[in-house]
Amino acid sequence: MKNSAASHQTSPTPAHGLESVENALSLLLLLRKQGRVRLSEAADHLGVARSTAHRLLATLRGRGFAVQGADKAYRPGPALYRLGMSQRSDYELVESARPHMLWLNERLGETVHLVIRAGAEARFLHSIEGTHALRVGSRAGAVLPAHLASGGKALLAELSVAELAEIYGAQGAGHPDTDPETLHRRLGAVRRRGYAVNIGETERGVSAVGAAVHEPGGRAVAAITVSAPSLRFTRARLDEAAAVLREAVHRMEAAF
């Protein structure tokens, strides 16, 4: 009995350590669920003092599981994305992309867009207009068929035939352009060169080039596109713009 008691006394349960681990995990789940957490919210959620919540959030930030924006709120960090535990919100994508979009806009003088795919549609999250008198206007909030828009093509090119069939149906909803096998084959050129082109397919007189942006785990989360009047965006000019576009995409991916 004595030995048993002695053994029990020398192996105390690390209650405080377990509580810290539980609180940290709880904050990770909160970040994943809400996408944005303020210090006061974290403290209230855990039922702890702000100083305790701040220490936990600082630890998560130090390990890459959280980042803190200019508004002082905490958001999921790159470590969470690498583990596939979270997805970037539209706000986060715009915040991440904007510096690189501005760089691209300054280099080319043309209108730059940030695009995501929602099913069979390409949705424009943000635009920075070009500096030329004759230019493509902002498309923020616009929706276009993904298989026609340059950003949509760039994102669809990341998918397998089976994944395309989930979007368009096994027969492409009766439309030859969206037959999964045909579409996957046609997007092979996008996969080979690393960017997609749209010459008047969605709007007469407008041409565009787009490339997918990948997060650390390799998943394509958005596309950056450049559009201009077709009179100025000749095929040679499109290829030149594509090289600068790909550099902007690499810069954004490196900053994730």
PyMOL commands that set and color helices and strands:
alter all, ss='L'
color gray80, all
select helices_A, chain A and resi 2-9+15-34+39-46+50-62+78-82+90-108+150-156+161-168+172-174+176-178+180-186+188-193+235-255
alter helices_A, ss='H'
color red, helices_A
select strands_A, chain A and resi 66-68+74-76+111-118+121-128+143-145+196-199+206-214+220-229
alter strands_A, ss='S'
color yellow, strands_A
deselect
rebuild
show_as cartoon
